[in-house]
Amino acid sequence: MAALDSAFSPRSIAIVGASPDPDSRTTRNFLQPLLQPRCQARIYPVHPRASEILGHRTYASLTEIPEPLDYVVCGVPAPVVPAVVRDCTTAKARVLAIFTAGFSETGDEPGITMEREIVEIARKGGVRIIGPNCLGVHSPAGGVFLEVDVPETNGQVSFLSQSGGYARQFIVAAAEREILLSKVISFGNAADLNEADFLEYFTEDTDTRVIAAYVEGVRDPRRFLAALKQASSAKPVVILKGGNTEAGRQATMSHTASLSGSKYVWEALCRQAGVVQAHDLEDVADTIQAFCLLKRPRGRRVGIVGIGGGVSVLAADNCENAGLAVPSFPAELRGELATFTSAAGTSLRNPIDTSADVYWDEAAMARTVELVARWDGIDLLFIILNAVATIRRGVDTLSRQSEAVVAAARRTEKPTAIIIISGGVEEAEQMARVVGRRCVKAGFPVYPSGFRAARAVSHVISYYESRESRLSQS
């Protein structure tokens, strides 16, 4: 725990393999993102010949740096890594993240042997290793970044990933959705610190409210299961598992040298632990947005408000396929809605396929939302806006619509998600992105389809149902 504290909130960072060439992978991936005002750590580039890199004095080796190091990133060729690990022990470094690949993930005996060697050297010298074959840590509060142009504000979501590419993709995807991150760690081969260590850390971390993970295999299944159970009892855990097919298992071995195991064993393990199993990284981000922004629904009954028969029908199908219920509205509610909604070409039974004169009238649309939300027969609300239909009217129309329904939803107690349909149309997608971000900033999860909204919300409800069931049995 103390070692990971040092990595996520370092006072001193060394980048071994940094280069005066700004396009070198180690400089671009690690040194440049650290040169933001938020990073208060002392930065030490390490290069055997350069005297200065990006305005920072450069040291020939770790042993020349005048203070103990909290966090070291290694980006030199694999044969040089054992010497770097020895220098870490001499320099009293606490955590070493090894970006370098070419170890056990190759499947070759020299790489496997060298990985064992560096772990043995590190353990004897009191150094903890992240990786090899990884990107290490991203921590806005600690000023450690793997990406530039992403929020520097600390959030409540932490992500552990065996894949460096998925770690970076998640950081960017989270920024796009206004999800603020607490901590991200890419851990690659997990030769020393592994997925159970990071799960245990995030479980105890008071800055982490939701845990997400991408894993391909686990080092110690029993310990991992125990860590999963403990984590999901304390906070939501969303996991994406790679290597569920034979082809995926073969790819996993060449990616991070992980033993991925049986799909059915994995699914049983996740059910036992009460974690959310995501289908792809998009599903992870959708579900996290729901956990962060959606008030917890008391049940699975959904009221759907939108326009367009096909959109409404598919939204209802999506909800029921995801395990949500779409109850018919009672005659009294339909009667109230009918007082200002024309009968021709509409449906008021749930989903609501409202009339054009109501849909394009912000006040009438808001009134519809409030009347539906008031009914005790539903537990949550989906509001569907159509960016494709709004192209001719412009983004201001979509903005006014969203502001009206957001204001109406705020006046109710019902958890509400907003669906903005863009249909793959570029102009509509641009409008949906602008307006969607405003809705998210207002505190409402936003999805591009009923399918994704229903899937994410069902994940959230299932997590709470599972946790309550486990607590009642304990």
N, C-alpha and C positions, 0 to 999 in steps of 0.2 A: 504494500500500500504506500509506504513512504517513497519507494523508488518511483512508482507511477506518479505520485504527487510532484516529484522532481521533474519528471518528463512533461507533465501537463502545465506546470507553472515554474519553468526553469529560470534561474538567475543568470546562468552562463550556458552558452551553446557553442559547440565546435562543429564545423562542417569539414570533414576530412574528404579531400578530393575536389573541393571547390577549385574553380579554374578562372583565370583572367578572361577566358572566352565566355561571353555572356550567353552563348547558345549551348554551352556544355550542360548535360543533363543534371549534374549535381548542383551547379550554380543556378540553373533555371528552376529546378524543382524545389530546392531547399533554401539556398541563400537569398535569392531575390524576394520570395514571399516574406522572409523575416525582416526585410528592410522597410517595414511599415511603422508609422509612429506608435502604434499600439504595443509593439514589441519592446519591452523594457530590459530584456536580457542583454548581457554583454556577449557580442558575437565574435567568434574566433574562426576565420577561415584557415584551413590547414592545407598547404601546398609546398612541396619540397624546394621549389625555386622562386616562386613569385614573392614579391615584397609587399604588394598591396592588391586587393581585389575589391572592386566596387566601393572604394573609399575606406576599407577596413585593413588595418595592418594584418599581414599574413604570417603564420608561423610554420616552420619547417616540419614540426611534429607536435603531437599532443603533449609530449613531455616538456616542451618549452613554454607552454601556456602557464601564466603565473598564478593560477588559482584552480581549485578542484572544479570539475565540470559536472553540472547537473544532467546535461543531455548532449549526446554526441550522435551525429549522423555520419555514416560511413558510405561513401560512394566511389570506392576504388576497385580495381579488378580483383576477382576472387582470390588469386594466389597471394595478394598483399594483405588480405583481411586478417589472418592470424596475427601478423605483426601489429596491426592497428589495435586488435583486442589486447595484446600485451601492453601496448602503450596506454590503453585505457586503464588497465590495472595500476600502472605506474603513476598515471596522472590522477588517480582516485576519482575516475568518472563513475557516476551512479547508474546511468542507463545509456545503452548503445543501440541505436536503430540502424540496421544494416540494409541499405538500399540494394546493395550488390546481389545479383543472382548468380547461379552456377553452383548450387549446393545440392541438397538432397532432392530438390524438384527435378534435377536432371535424370535421376534414376541410376546414375553411374557411381561406381564405388568410390572414385576419388572425391567427388562432390559430397557424398554421404559421409566419408571419413573426415573431410575438412570441416563439415558442419559439426560433427561430434567434437572435433579438436577445439573449435572456437568456443563452444559451450563449456568445455572442461576448463579452458584457460580463464574464461569469464567467471565461472563459479569459484574457482580458487582465488581469484582476485577481488571478489565481492562486487562484480559488475553484472547487471541484469541486461539481457538481450531481447530486443524486439526484432523479429525477423528470423533469418535473413530473407531477402527477396520481398521487401516491403517498403512502404513510404513513411512509417512511423506515425507521429501524432499531429493532430490539428486541435488547437485549443484557443478560441477567441479570448477567453479571460486571461490566459497565460501569454497571449501575444504570439503564439506559434501557429503559423498558417501554412497549409499546403496549396492554397489557391489565393490569387489576388482578386480584387473586385468582388469580394463576398462580405457579408455583414461582419463587423468587428464586435458587435454586441453579443454578450454571452446569453445563451438560451437555456432550454431545459431538456434537450434531446441529445443523447449520446449514441454513437454508432461504432460497433466493432466489426471489422471486415478483414477476411483473409485476402481479399483482392484489393490491390492498390488502385486499380482502375475504378472499381465500384466505390471505393472510399472517396475518390475525387469526384466521381459522377454524383454521388449522394450530396456532397458539399454544395455543388452547383445547383442540383435539383432543389435542395432545401432553400437555398437563397431565392430561387425563382418563385417558390411557394410561400415566401415570407416565414419559413420555419427557422427559428433561431437555434443554433447548435450550442451545446455545452462542450462536448468533447468527441473527437473521432480518432480511431486508431486503426491503422492498416498493419497487420501482423504477419502476413506471408506464411512462411514455413513453420512458425511457432516452435522453433527449436528450444527455446527456454521459456519465456513468458507465453502463455497460451490463452485460448478463448475462455477457459474457466477463470483464470486470473482476472481478465478484463470484466467478465460478468460480475464477479464478486466485487470488484472495485466500483463499478457503476451502481451496483445495488446499494453500497454504503455511501456513495457520493450524494450529498445533499443538493448539489446543483443539477442532478439528473432526475428528471421526472418520468421520462419515457426512454426505454432502451430499444435500439434496433440492431440487427446483426445480419451479416452475410457470412455463412460458414460453408466449408466444403467437407470437412471431416473434423473429428475431435481426437485429441491425444489421450484423454482419460475419460471414457464415457460415464463411469460412475460419478466421478467428481463433477463432470459437466452437468449431469442430470440433477445432482444436488444443488449446484449453483443456479440452474434454471428454475428449480422449484422455489428456492429462496428469493430469487429476483422477481419472479412473477407474482409472488405473494406480496411483495412490497410495491411494485409498480408495473405498468404494462410492458411486455416484452414482445417485439415483433421480429420474427426470424425468416430470412430467405435462405433456403438450403440449395446448394449446388451439388451436382454429381448424383442425381437421383436415377439416372438411366445408365446402362452399360457404357454408352458413348460418353456420357457425362463423367462417369467414374474414371474412364481412361484419361479424359482431359484433365480431371482433378489431379491425378498422379503426376502429370507433366507440368501442372501449374504451381501447386504448393506442396507436393508430396504427401497429400492427405489421404487417409483411408476413409472413404465416404460412407461405406456401409449400406445396408438395405434401406430402401425407401420406406418399407412397411415398419421396420424397427424405428426409423426416425419419426414417422408419423405417430407411432404409439408413444414414443418418448415425449413428443411435444404435447400430446393430449394429456399424458400423465402430469406434465409440468404446468399445463394450463397456459401455454404461450400461443400467440397468434402466428400461424404459418402463412406467409405471404407467397404469392405466385411469381412475382418479379419485382424489380426495384421500384417500378411505378406503383405497385400495390403497397410496398413498404411506405413510400412517401404519402400516398393517399390515406393510409391507415393512421400514420403519425399525425397528419393534419387533423383528422377526426378526433384523435385522442387529445390533441392540444386545444382545439377550438370548440368542439361540440359538447354542449352540456350533456351529461349522461342521461340517455333515454331510460324511462322507467319500464319500457317494454319494446315490442317489435312492430307495433302498428303504425303504419306510415300514411300520412295524408299528402297527396301529390297535387300541386297547382301548376298549370302551364297552359300552353296553347298548341293545337295540332293533334289530330287523332292518332297518327302513327307514333309520334313521340310519346304521347301519353300511354298508349298500349304497351310499347316497349318498356317504358319506365315501370309499369305495373309488373310486366313479366320479369324484368330485372330484379325487382324487389322480392317477388315470391321465389325466384330461383336462388336468391341469396339467403332465404330463410326469414325474410320479413313478411309481414301481413299487410294487405291493402283492403281494409274493411269498407263496405259501402256506406256512404253518408246517409243519415236518417232523413226522412221526409221533411222534418222541420227545418233542418239546415239547408236542404235543397230549395225549400220554399223561400228562405231568406235570400239565398243567392239568386234565385230567379227574379226577384224584384228589380234587379238592375242588370241581369244577364239575359240576352235574347236567347230564345229556345233553338233557333235555326242553326244547325251545324255545331252544336255544343253538347257537352255532357257534364253533368254536375254530380255524378254518382261516386267518384273517386276511382281513378284520377279525374281531376277537373280539366276538361278541354274547354277553356273559356272562349268567349266571343272576342272578335277583333276589337270591338269598341271598348270592351273592358281591358283587354291586354294592353292597348296603346294609351289607356288613361291611367296615369300613375295612381291617382286617388282610388279609382275603382279596383285596380289590381291589389293595392294595399288593403282595401276593405275585404276583398276575397280572402287574402291571407289571414287576416285577423279573425274572420268568421270561422274559417276551417280550423285554425289553431285553438279557438275557444272550445271546440267540441272535445269532450272527455274520451271519446272513442278512439282517439289516436294518441300516440306517444311522441311522435316526431313529425317533422314536416320537410318535404322536398319541394323547392320552388324552381321551376324550369323557365329559363330565359333563352330566347333564340337569337343568337347573334347573326345568323345567316339572314333571317327575316328582317333584321334591323339595318342591313348594309345600306339600303337606299335612304334610310332616315339618319344615319350617322351615329358615331360613338356617343354623342351627347344624349341621344334618345335612350340608348342602352344604359348609360350612366344614371339618367333620371329614374329609369325603371328600377335599377338595382338599389338606388338610394331609397326609393319608396318602399320596396319590399323589405329591405334591411331594417328600416325604421319600424315597419309594421311587425316584423319578427321580434324586434327588441321589446315591443310592447306586450309580447306574450311570454309565457313560461316554457313554451315548447322548444326543444332542441331543433335547430333548423340548418339544413344544408342547401346550398345553391348550386344548381346545374346550369351551365351556360353552353348551349349547343353551338358548335362552330362548323361541324360537318366536313372538316378538312379543307375548308375554303380559306385561302390565305388572309384575305381582308377581314373575314369574320374571326379568324383565329387571333389576329392582332387586336381587334376590338375586345374579344373575350379576355385576352391576357391583361389588357389595361384595366378593364372593369373588374375582372376577377381578383386582381391584386388589391383593389380598393375594398372589395368585399372581405377579403382575408384580413386586411388591416382593421376592418370594422369588427372582426371577431367571428366570421362565419367561414366554415370550410367550403371550398368551391371545387367542382368537378366538371369535366367536359362531357360526361355521359351519365345516364342513369345507371348503367352497369357498374361503373367505377364508384359512384356514390353509394349504391346499395352494398357492394362488396365491402367497402371500407367501413361503413356504419355497422354492418353485420359483424365484422371482425371485432369492433369495439364492444358491441353488446355481448358477443360470445365470451370475450375475455372476462367481463364482469360477472356473467352468469357462472363461468367456470370457477372464478375465484371465490364467489360466495358459496358454491357447492363444496369446494375443498375446505373452506373455513368451517362450514357447518359439520363436516365429517371429522374434523381434527379435534 
